[in-house]
Amino acid sequence: MQIMPRKTGEPLILDDTFISTDAGNGWTAVYRLVNGKIKTHGIPHARARVTGNLLRTDLGAQHIVEYADFQGQRYGYGDGIWNLTDAPIDLHQNSIRRYGGSMHIFFNLVNIASLDVKSGAALTLIVPTPPALLNQVKAQIQEAFMHGEHGDGVWTIQLRTDKQPRQYRFQRVIVVPEGAGAYAAYRFGMDGMIVPLPGADGDDLLSGRVVVLDLGAGTGDTYTIFNGNVAPDQIAHATDDRAGIIHNLMQPLLSDILEAVPQARHYTTAHVDALLRRYIADPRPENAAVRVSGRTLNLERQILDGMRRYAEWVSANKIDPLFARGVDAMLMAGGGWMYIEKMIRAWYPDRLIFAPEQFKHTRHISLYDLNGVGQLALAAAVMRSQQV
């Protein structure tokens, strides 16, 4: 597609009815452009069926859990559900069926409602899928979201704090290849214009062969983009289910927990994800402690050891082979980088490995938000190119 050069003061092309989504294996979020600013809301990709709002923990205390009523069922969500020892945790990870499924729709509706999008709004939804699956699941995603709860295109959701149910209609569903959003976050502004990124030699830093290494919860994905062509059939893509956070950090930590507390069979990788997010946000020993079936475990040593093993694995199995094949630059994306970025930078001081904080227009974007935010920029770029 033809993209015009960026102009100062160019008006925004998207309105606030565009909703970008990123329903990953560990975290699910939506993104919306309101008055030129990105608004976002995200929650862990897990839910539990509940019957009320006061729920008992394994310590006998009661606390309020966020919940939503959807399709005649009440579901608890958010980090408040991890202490519900008698509530099965629903996880829907690494499955073709999850695209356009009930959980996929539920989490997007919860996040949209949590952004306080006006009830009754007709929305345009941007949904990512792995490039290799795009042709296979595109139709099922579009049909599911646009069908509505009763075939009339309308979906209903009611959050704990809502006095009345909210209704939303998805008038258009745009399915895009994962990775294109992360690339677009670096490449374009929210006005859909190219953001020049000149290097010391004057050449654009994103010219040539650029790879997005997206380290998510379930997988590690590589997207190789040649000279900015983000058409789905032009993105060289590879998915590795050994390269995600679940395989490298969550499952080993879960094994350590179950070895120490064998009776904690209710514990899942989703519980471990909450622990890891707390620790990486504030890496102090007390934030590596977890209460499991009446025992307190401190897992800081195991977390740090796991982070180093993860960095070594990514270095040997992803980064070294990619640069050996002639990649010009690498773009970080995905929450997995939060655990290994410092080590990788120390090991590759002379390579072009970019993170969002290195550029003015992306420094406010978290690694795990790049795809979701970038999909809005991508949509704006495509729409602007169609005006030429």
Stockholm file with secondary structure:
# STOCKHOLM 1.0

chainA/1-388         MQIMPRKTGEPLILDDTFISTDAGNGWTAVYRLVNGKIKTHGIPHARARVTGNLLRTDLGAQHIVEYADFQGQRYGYGDGIWNLTDAPIDLHQNSIRRYGGSMHIFFNLVNIASLDVKSGAALTLIVPTPPALLNQVKAQIQEAFMHGEHGDGVWTIQLRTDKQPRQYRFQRVIVVPEGAGAYAAYRFGMDGMIVPLPGADGDDLLSGRVVVLDLGAGTGDTYTIFNGNVAPDQIAHATDDRAGIIHNLMQPLLSDILEAVPQARHYTTAHVDALLRRYIADPRPENAAVRVSGRTLNLERQILDGMRRYAEWVSANKIDPLFARGVDAMLMAGGGWMYIEKMIRAWYPDRLIFAPEQFKHTRHISLYDLNGVGQLALAAAVMRSQQV
#=GR chainA/1-388 SS CCCCBCCTTCCCCCCTTEEEEEECSSEEEEEEEETTEEEEEEEESCEEECSSSEEECTTSCEEECCEEEETTEEEEESGGGTTCTTSCEECCCSCGGGTTSHHHHHHHHHHHHHTTCCTTCEEEEEEEECGGGHHHHHHHHHHHHHHCSSSSSEEEEEETTCSSCEEEEEEEEEEEETTHHHHHHHHBCTTSCBCCCBCTTSSBTTCSEEEEEEECSSCEEEEEEETTCCCGGGCEEEEETTSSHIIIIIHHHHHHHHHHCTTCTTCCHHHHHHHHHHHHHSCCGGGGEEEETTEEEECHHHHHHHHHHHHHHHIIIIIHHHHHTTCCEEEEESTTHHHHHHHHHHHCTTSCEECGGGSTTTTTSCGGGHHHHHHHHHHHHHHHHTTC
#=GC SS_cons         CCCCBCCTTCCCCCCTTEEEEEECSSEEEEEEEETTEEEEEEEESCEEECSSSEEECTTSCEEECCEEEETTEEEEESGGGTTCTTSCEECCCSCGGGTTSHHHHHHHHHHHHHTTCCTTCEEEEEEEECGGGHHHHHHHHHHHHHHCSSSSSEEEEEETTCSSCEEEEEEEEEEEETTHHHHHHHHBCTTSCBCCCBCTTSSBTTCSEEEEEEECSSCEEEEEEETTCCCGGGCEEEEETTSSHIIIIIHHHHHHHHHHCTTCTTCCHHHHHHHHHHHHHSCCGGGGEEEETTEEEECHHHHHHHHHHHHHHHIIIIIHHHHHTTCCEEEEESTTHHHHHHHHHHHCTTSCEECGGGSTTTTTSCGGGHHHHHHHHHHHHHHHHTTC
//
